[in-house]
Amino acid sequence: MSRYFTQADFPELNRAFPIGDAFLSGPAQFDPERLRALQEDRFSRVVARAWQIPFYRRHWGGAGVEPGDITSLDDLERLPVVTKEHLMASVEAVPPYGDYHGMTRSDGGRYRTVLQTTSGTTGVPQPLFFGARDREVQNILLARAYLLQGLKPNDVVHSIYGFGMVNGGHYIREAILHHTDALLLPAGTGTETRSRQQVELMHRFGATVLVGFADYMLRLAQTAQDTGLTPGTDIPLRMISGHLDHDAREALSGAWGGVSVYDWYGVGDTGIIAAEGPCQEGLYVWEDAHFLEIVAPGSGKPVNPGESGNICVTVLFKDTVYPIIRFDTQDVSSLLPPDPTSGINFQRITGFSGRSDNMVKLRGVNVYPTAIGRLLHEFEGTTGEYICRLHASNDQDELTVIVEYVGSDPEFKQALAQSLREQLGVRIGIELVGQNETAALTGLEDRQKPRRLIDDR
């Protein structure tokens, strides 16, 4: 048997991180004291492993932290956060992998390692490392989310997550095939399987669940209609699970015939961190697997309860190849307390609100390009597709939003500009283009997540 399956130890993983009814009657019911004890036990192993990794010894030592200083989660604030910039500096200093991994075990053996990379949206792709055990934990946690949201054994799941070096398509494939009984159609992006062929496959095989990023799921709904297929009838979807702006939920559901739409959140380094359940009132943080902080951008200091800030995560199961402690995702959200009516005693987050490192400051006003999309759904005639272009004019930054518009209202451009100014608090430019004319700029057909900002300064 491959070392991967031996090191993963599936029976033990299913006991430690249960899914389905075993989750709802197990970790979901833990009181705060029992949950904290479990977190501390898992955290101690992660910290011990991190001290064996050159990157952490250097990163923490530079902040004056020594072995033995961090004995519990209460000590986390003493540690500096880790950002993509730190990791990429490690790769540059110690190419090609950096020194934030530990593929060699403390006993001299080697962990069976899975190597993938980020998409490289903002530069050189970052290597991502997974040991067999922690990779299967993240797969289990995603299966936990799908089952909580209503995935059934007889479902046919159409996945539009991309393959290649990025983790997306591989991760979803492993989660569904290893830990559920659903049938999977791993179509990938629009480049891997063209959009028209995707909707024809969904029709032919009777897809009931669609998973992926909201932007391309909306595009597929339009493609289905253009092909003469009626979402909800010719394609019998009953559930969507993916990554979405909550204000776009209604539009996505309506485009696919009124299906239930669920959100979940995670990043490539960590896997899934939080997911909606049936109540759809916040995303439950998988607190048996993650310790979550909301921190102020730049300082890494925790914000006050209820305030928004960067999601900063310590992964409690990554104690083999790639420990992750105080990783500042730079994704913006806020924490919510547990919902006592749901039967799940975990804290929640409000969902993804934008990226602090992708924020544009215009005349003193903070604008998140990813937030503009949900504002467009209020207007008839837009396809929902857009891209922002940041440029300099007369020694100040200006933002122009290029919007796909298929309507005929001659006053639309002015009305949209006025509405965005009122809602965002600052004037931005508007450029209207036809359907599908932003795709070359956003990479909608071939990227995991479409590009929403071009910086031309």
ZAMARGU-331049 format. One line per field, with one value per residue (C-alpha): residue in three letters; x, y, z; chain. Coordinates in nm, 3 decimals. Example, Ala and Ser with C-alpha at 12.3 -4.5 7.8 and 13.67 -1.06 7.14 Angstrom:
<atoms>
rolo = ala ser;
c1 = 1.230 1.367;
c2 = -0.450 -0.106;
c3 = 0.780 0.714;
pakol = A A;
</atoms>
This chain:
<atoms>
rolo = met ser arg tyr phe thr gln ala asp phe pro glu leu asn arg ala phe pro ile gly asp ala phe leu ser gly pro ala gln phe asp pro glu arg leu arg ala leu gln glu asp arg phe ser arg val val ala arg ala trp gln ile pro phe tyr arg arg his trp gly gly ala gly val glu pro gly asp ile thr ser leu asp asp leu glu arg leu pro val val thr lys glu his leu met ala ser val glu ala val pro pro tyr gly asp tyr his gly met thr arg ser asp gly gly arg tyr arg thr val leu gln thr thr ser gly thr thr gly val pro gln pro leu phe phe gly ala arg asp arg glu val gln asn ile leu leu ala arg ala tyr leu leu gln gly leu lys pro asn asp val val his ser ile tyr gly phe gly met val asn gly gly his tyr ile arg glu ala ile leu his his thr asp ala leu leu leu pro ala gly thr gly thr glu thr arg ser arg gln gln val glu leu met his arg phe gly ala thr val leu val gly phe ala asp tyr met leu arg leu ala gln thr ala gln asp thr gly leu thr pro gly thr asp ile pro leu arg met ile ser gly his leu asp his asp ala arg glu ala leu ser gly ala trp gly gly val ser val tyr asp trp tyr gly val gly asp thr gly ile ile ala ala glu gly pro cys gln glu gly leu tyr val trp glu asp ala his phe leu glu ile val ala pro gly ser gly lys pro val asn pro gly glu ser gly asn ile cys val thr val leu phe lys asp thr val tyr pro ile ile arg phe asp thr gln asp val ser ser leu leu pro pro asp pro thr ser gly ile asn phe gln arg ile thr gly phe ser gly arg ser asp asn met val lys leu arg gly val asn val tyr pro thr ala ile gly arg leu leu his glu phe glu gly thr thr gly glu tyr ile cys arg leu his ala ser asn asp gln asp glu leu thr val ile val glu tyr val gly ser asp pro glu phe lys gln ala leu ala gln ser leu arg glu gln leu gly val arg ile gly ile glu leu val gly gln asn glu thr ala ala leu thr gly leu glu asp arg gln lys pro arg arg leu ile asp asp arg;
c1 = 0.000 0.120 0.271 0.003 -0.279 -0.075 0.017 -0.335 -0.484 -0.846 -1.010 -0.838 -0.919 -1.288 -1.291 -1.103 -1.294 -1.641 -1.890 -2.266 -2.467 -2.148 -2.039 -2.377 -2.388 -2.016 -1.793 -2.089 -2.224 -1.900 -1.932 -1.667 -1.448 -1.435 -1.376 -1.093 -0.926 -0.935 -0.796 -0.512 -0.414 -0.398 -0.228 0.053 0.147 0.134 0.361 0.608 0.628 0.661 0.971 1.135 1.075 1.350 1.101 0.923 1.245 1.360 1.022 0.950 1.307 1.308 1.016 1.202 1.005 1.191 1.092 0.882 0.729 0.417 0.240 -0.127 -0.360 -0.363 -0.004 -0.085 -0.079 0.290 0.357 0.384 0.136 0.245 0.147 0.192 0.474 0.666 0.619 0.723 1.032 1.117 1.081 1.304 1.570 1.559 1.434 1.235 1.035 1.124 1.191 0.844 0.784 0.916 0.898 1.152 1.024 1.192 1.303 1.479 1.203 0.995 0.631 0.440 0.392 0.144 0.280 0.054 0.064 -0.150 -0.287 -0.024 -0.286 -0.051 0.284 0.486 0.274 0.341 0.418 0.158 0.247 0.018 0.104 -0.125 -0.295 -0.363 -0.474 -0.735 -0.848 -0.920 -1.102 -1.310 -1.396 -1.520 -1.730 -1.866 -1.981 -2.142 -2.332 -2.444 -2.575 -2.774 -2.560 -2.716 -2.568 -2.766 -2.660 -2.470 -2.218 -2.091 -1.765 -1.622 -1.309 -0.993 -0.718 -0.354 -0.115 -0.383 -0.549 -0.912 -1.030 -0.812 -0.933 -1.302 -1.254 -1.083 -1.337 -1.637 -1.486 -1.312 -1.573 -1.919 -2.116 -2.219 -2.131 -1.884 -1.857 -1.513 -1.560 -1.311 -1.296 -1.430 -1.090 -1.075 -1.434 -1.598 -1.908 -2.151 -2.017 -2.047 -2.419 -2.477 -2.301 -2.510 -2.822 -2.710 -2.605 -2.876 -2.658 -2.833 -2.556 -2.325 -2.006 -1.759 -1.722 -2.036 -1.913 -1.871 -2.185 -2.383 -2.212 -2.311 -2.674 -2.671 -2.495 -2.764 -3.036 -2.847 -2.823 -3.197 -3.174 -3.394 -3.218 -3.430 -3.605 -3.361 -3.086 -3.244 -3.020 -3.148 -2.839 -2.538 -2.238 -1.949 -1.802 -2.031 -2.112 -2.417 -2.602 -2.566 -2.727 -3.076 -2.949 -2.758 -3.052 -3.291 -3.059 -3.070 -3.443 -3.470 -3.219 -3.078 -2.743 -2.478 -2.152 -1.822 -1.485 -1.124 -0.789 -0.538 -0.296 -0.561 -0.847 -1.200 -1.226 -1.598 -1.928 -2.296 -2.549 -2.924 -2.992 -2.774 -2.706 -2.329 -2.061 -1.973 -1.601 -1.473 -1.334 -1.223 -0.981 -0.905 -0.850 -0.969 -0.881 -1.001 -0.706 -0.643 -0.471 -0.105 -0.074 -0.198 -0.368 -0.710 -0.997 -1.282 -1.563 -1.795 -1.559 -1.441 -1.079 -0.854 -0.922 -0.615 -0.610 -0.411 -0.469 -0.491 -0.436 -0.136 0.136 0.330 0.465 0.338 0.232 0.018 0.013 -0.136 -0.169 -0.318 -0.529 -0.595 -0.956 -1.196 -1.478 -1.608 -1.690 -2.038 -2.120 -2.263 -2.627 -2.793 -3.092 -2.880 -2.750 -2.390 -2.189 -1.917 -1.855 -1.942 -1.807 -2.016 -1.849 -1.599 -1.625 -1.318 -0.941 -0.760 -0.460 -0.689 -0.860 -0.848 -0.844 -1.012 -1.007 -1.010 -1.278 -1.201 -1.343 -1.328 -1.348 -1.505 -1.791 -1.898 -2.030 -2.313 -2.419 -2.458 -2.717 -2.964 -2.973 -3.160 -2.962 -2.626 -2.483 -2.312 -1.968 -1.730 -1.371 -1.225 -0.937 -0.729 -0.537 -0.382 -0.525 -0.403 -0.192 -0.477 -0.608 -0.922 -1.128 -1.328 -1.566 -1.607 -1.957 -2.124 -2.463 -2.718 -3.005 -3.118 -3.178 -2.989 -2.986 -2.841 -2.478 -2.566 -2.805 -2.542 -2.275 -2.507 -2.608 -2.250 -2.148 -2.427 -2.351 -1.972 -1.939 -1.710 -1.731 -1.609 -1.609 -1.833 -1.758 -2.024 -1.938 -2.136 -2.195 -1.879 -1.653 -1.486 -1.397 -1.054 -0.967 -1.118 -1.012 -1.361 -1.340 -0.998 -0.927 -1.040 -1.140 -1.192 -0.967 -1.160 -0.892 -0.634 -0.383 -0.261 -0.092;
c2 = 0.000 0.353 0.544 0.807 0.580 0.442 0.789 0.923 0.654 0.692 0.513 0.742 1.053 0.965 0.927 1.253 1.465 1.313 1.415 1.382 1.271 1.182 1.546 1.683 1.455 1.494 1.804 2.026 1.967 2.039 2.301 2.581 2.409 2.076 2.245 2.458 2.151 1.978 2.288 2.321 1.956 1.987 2.328 2.191 1.943 2.209 2.445 2.168 2.084 2.451 2.493 2.225 2.433 2.686 2.951 2.960 2.956 3.261 3.438 3.394 3.447 3.780 3.883 3.777 3.456 3.149 2.782 2.745 3.093 2.965 2.715 2.776 2.955 3.245 3.315 3.350 3.731 3.714 3.567 3.779 3.698 3.515 3.662 3.560 3.813 3.628 3.294 3.426 3.588 3.241 3.096 3.368 3.309 2.927 2.833 2.656 2.545 2.793 2.676 2.693 2.321 2.008 1.722 1.536 1.382 1.437 1.069 1.117 0.962 1.153 1.249 1.152 1.502 1.652 1.964 2.218 2.596 2.905 3.050 3.325 3.600 3.863 3.719 3.397 3.101 3.001 2.634 2.460 2.146 1.880 1.571 1.271 1.316 1.690 1.670 1.412 1.618 1.912 1.674 1.544 1.898 1.987 1.670 1.772 2.101 1.941 1.691 1.962 2.161 1.864 1.652 1.307 0.972 0.980 1.332 1.405 1.681 1.902 2.072 2.374 2.403 2.410 2.153 2.202 2.305 2.481 2.285 2.352 2.074 1.808 1.902 1.890 1.563 1.396 1.523 1.396 1.064 0.975 1.089 1.092 0.856 1.119 1.086 1.349 1.527 1.698 1.940 2.205 2.559 2.688 2.631 2.267 2.196 2.467 2.626 2.490 2.138 2.179 2.255 1.975 1.734 1.862 1.796 1.455 1.320 1.493 1.713 1.790 1.982 2.250 2.350 2.628 3.005 3.214 3.421 3.125 2.951 3.256 3.238 2.871 2.955 3.206 2.954 2.697 2.940 3.036 2.664 2.616 2.435 2.548 2.554 2.367 2.160 2.037 2.058 1.942 2.130 2.143 2.278 2.504 2.518 2.752 3.093 3.390 3.742 3.703 3.982 3.777 3.468 3.555 3.621 3.292 3.096 3.256 3.194 2.821 2.786 2.874 2.624 2.645 2.826 2.772 2.948 2.822 2.982 2.865 2.939 2.720 2.689 2.580 2.415 2.487 2.697 2.771 2.683 2.762 2.513 2.490 2.812 3.018 3.271 3.294 3.036 2.792 2.793 2.435 2.512 2.155 2.206 2.581 2.860 3.184 3.544 3.863 4.103 4.460 4.485 4.572 4.535 4.178 4.278 4.123 4.365 4.419 4.158 4.206 4.437 4.350 4.275 4.017 3.647 3.511 3.134 2.876 2.529 2.274 1.964 2.067 1.916 1.729 1.896 2.256 2.400 2.713 2.941 3.293 3.301 3.636 3.554 3.927 3.830 4.057 3.928 3.946 3.692 3.604 3.411 3.057 3.024 2.831 2.734 2.553 2.274 2.368 2.533 2.675 3.045 3.181 3.436 3.670 3.552 3.700 4.079 4.158 4.159 4.419 4.401 4.464 4.764 5.090 5.421 5.694 6.042 5.896 5.631 5.257 5.069 4.691 4.597 4.262 4.443 4.624 4.305 4.263 4.624 4.553 4.282 4.558 4.679 4.517 4.479 4.396 4.048 4.075 4.073 4.365 4.464 4.770 4.968 5.181 5.465 5.801 6.131 6.477 6.329 6.137 5.781 5.720 5.404 5.308 5.012 4.836 4.683 4.440 4.585 4.429 4.671 4.972 5.247 5.560 5.688 5.367 5.480 5.795 5.611 5.346 5.608 5.794 5.478 5.361 5.705 5.700 5.347 5.364 5.725 5.831 5.904 5.636 5.618 5.387 5.224 5.005 4.710 4.426 4.074 3.860 4.157 4.160 3.788 3.844 4.084 3.890 3.544 3.420 3.112 2.988 3.110 2.975 3.326 3.603 3.906 4.214 4.482 4.603 4.850 5.078 5.336;
c3 = 0.000 -0.078 0.213 0.148 0.267 0.555 0.678 0.624 0.855 0.741 1.036 1.287 1.082 1.063 1.440 1.506 1.249 1.206 0.939 0.893 1.194 1.382 1.359 1.467 1.772 1.843 1.806 1.715 2.067 2.257 2.528 2.529 2.788 2.605 2.271 2.412 2.563 2.223 2.051 2.303 2.260 1.882 1.899 2.115 1.843 1.570 1.768 1.843 1.473 1.374 1.592 1.374 1.058 0.966 0.858 1.194 1.394 1.198 1.187 1.555 1.667 1.490 1.710 2.026 2.077 2.204 2.240 2.551 2.525 2.348 2.570 2.485 2.246 2.492 2.385 2.014 2.019 2.105 1.761 1.446 1.173 0.858 0.520 0.157 0.141 0.412 0.237 -0.103 0.052 0.184 -0.168 -0.311 -0.044 -0.062 -0.411 -0.538 -0.233 0.041 0.395 0.549 0.492 0.658 0.412 0.626 0.949 1.283 1.276 0.941 0.730 0.479 0.479 0.167 0.030 -0.216 -0.390 -0.553 -0.596 -0.573 -0.896 -0.910 -0.944 -0.801 -0.905 -0.894 -0.773 -0.412 -0.341 -0.123 0.071 0.212 0.411 0.361 0.698 0.681 0.318 0.405 0.706 0.476 0.241 0.533 0.644 0.296 0.284 0.626 0.474 0.171 0.387 0.627 0.332 0.207 -0.027 -0.075 -0.188 -0.515 -0.612 -0.933 -0.856 -1.139 -1.033 -1.214 -1.000 -1.211 -1.220 -1.314 -1.035 -0.828 -0.550 -0.640 -0.869 -0.708 -0.360 -0.447 -0.637 -0.340 -0.088 -0.284 -0.394 -0.068 0.181 0.016 -0.208 -0.464 -0.834 -0.957 -1.292 -1.270 -1.559 -1.445 -1.582 -1.910 -2.068 -1.961 -2.068 -2.279 -2.131 -2.391 -2.340 -1.963 -1.970 -2.220 -1.982 -1.692 -1.896 -2.021 -1.680 -1.476 -1.254 -0.923 -0.744 -0.883 -0.699 -0.779 -0.787 -0.828 -1.123 -1.356 -1.225 -1.340 -1.678 -1.713 -1.639 -1.924 -2.149 -2.071 -2.175 -2.491 -2.572 -2.529 -2.194 -1.906 -1.566 -1.313 -1.580 -1.842 -1.579 -1.250 -1.005 -0.648 -0.470 -0.530 -0.297 -0.358 -0.298 -0.334 -0.238 -0.019 -0.198 -0.519 -0.368 -0.496 -0.848 -0.856 -0.721 -0.968 -1.263 -1.184 -1.127 -0.758 -0.612 -0.260 -0.256 0.016 0.086 0.225 0.285 0.272 0.110 -0.071 0.221 0.473 0.290 0.407 0.725 0.754 0.586 0.593 0.719 0.660 0.857 0.618 0.893 0.893 0.819 1.097 1.170 1.197 1.541 1.608 1.318 1.316 1.565 1.410 1.491 1.324 1.316 1.207 0.866 0.907 1.283 1.325 1.650 1.721 1.669 1.912 1.909 1.613 1.422 1.073 0.991 0.831 0.885 1.066 1.106 1.298 1.152 1.432 1.218 1.004 1.219 0.949 0.634 0.646 0.983 0.962 1.267 1.262 0.883 0.782 0.478 0.416 0.347 0.533 0.755 1.112 1.384 1.503 1.821 1.800 1.697 1.982 1.765 1.504 1.725 1.634 1.912 1.686 1.624 1.283 1.037 0.826 0.505 0.261 0.229 0.018 0.041 0.248 0.011 -0.287 -0.132 -0.324 -0.135 -0.337 -0.184 0.165 0.096 0.105 -0.195 -0.238 -0.610 -0.521 -0.348 -0.664 -0.822 -0.573 -0.634 -1.005 -0.937 -0.845 -1.207 -1.492 -1.811 -1.654 -1.694 -1.354 -1.518 -1.465 -1.399 -1.227 -1.375 -1.136 -1.298 -1.212 -1.333 -1.230 -0.950 -0.789 -0.819 -1.019 -1.060 -1.367 -1.364 -1.698 -1.689 -1.929 -2.025 -2.262 -2.202 -2.404 -2.146 -2.262 -1.903 -1.756 -1.738 -1.549 -1.317 -1.236 -1.169 -0.934 -0.748 -0.701 -0.578 -0.319 -0.200 -0.207 -0.097 -0.380 -0.753 -0.990 -1.369 -1.571 -1.906 -2.068 -2.293 -2.447 -2.318 -2.275 -2.353 -2.011 -2.019 -2.173 -1.890 -1.600 -1.717 -1.628 -1.848 -1.741 -1.386 -1.050 -0.946 -1.202 -1.187 -1.071 -1.057 -1.307 -1.166 -1.446 -1.225;
pakol = A A A A A A A A A A A A A A A A A A A A A A A A A A A A A A A A A A A A A A A A A A A A A A A A A A A A A A A A A A A A A A A A A A A A A A A A A A A A A A A A A A A A A A A A A A A A A A A A A A A A A A A A A A A A A A A A A A A A A A A A A A A A A A A A A A A A A A A A A A A A A A A A A A A A A A A A A A A A A A A A A A A A A A A A A A A A A A A A A A A A A A A A A A A A A A A A A A A A A A A A A A A A A A A A A A A A A A A A A A A A A A A A A A A A A A A A A A A A A A A A A A A A A A A A A A A A A A A A A A A A A A A A A A A A A A A A A A A A A A A A A A A A A A A A A A A A A A A A A A A A A A A A A A A A A A A A A A A A A A A A A A A A A A A A A A A A A A A A A A A A A A A A A A A A A A A A A A A A A A A A A A A A A A A A A A A A A A A A A A A A A A A A A A A A A A A A A A A A A A A A A A A A A A A A A A A A A A A A A A A A A A A A A A A A A A A A A A A A A A A A A A A A A A A A A A A A A A A A A;
</atoms>
